[in-house]
C-alpha cells in the first residue's frame, strides 16, 4: 500500500472477475443467506427475480476476496521495486451499499476500486482517511454492487494536531 501522500483521487484498479455458478450461489446461500430465491430454483421462478439469484452478501464476499488478493499483489509489486510500504489501518466502516441489479448463474462480474476522496485524519496525526468507491459490473456492464469503504492509511510525515483537532473524532 502506498503512503497517504502518494494516493491520488480518481485512481482506479480492476480487482478481477468472477463467474457465478448455480452450485456456488446455492452453497453460499445455504450457509449464509438461505432465502428461497437463493437456494431453490423453482421457488426463485415464483419470486420477483424470476430465476435463481446470488445473495448480495455473496457478491460482496467475492469483492472482498478479490480486493484482499489485489492488495497483496500490489504490496508485493511495491516491495519488489524497493518502494517503502505504508501500513493500512483499520476501517471505520462503509456506507451506501447497494445491489441495484441481481446476479444470476452464469454472470461474470468484474470488480473495481476507485479512490473517491482523501483527507488527513483529524484525530490521528500519523494517518489519513481514504474513501474508496467500490463497484461490480456484470458482463453487460450493469452495476450489481456499489458501496463506499473508508480506511486509515499511514502518512509519511504526520501533521501536528491543532487544539481543536485533538478533540474532534473522525467520522
Secondary structure, 3 states (H helix, E strand, C coil): CCCHHHCCCCCEEEEEEEECCHHHHHHHHHHHCCCHHHHCHHHHHCCCCCCCCCCHHHHHHHHHHHHHHHHHHHHHHHHHCCCCCCCECCCCEEEEEECCCCCCCCCEEEEEEEEEEEEECCCCCCEEEEEEEEEEECCCCCEEEEEEEEEEEECCCCCCCCCCHHHCCCC
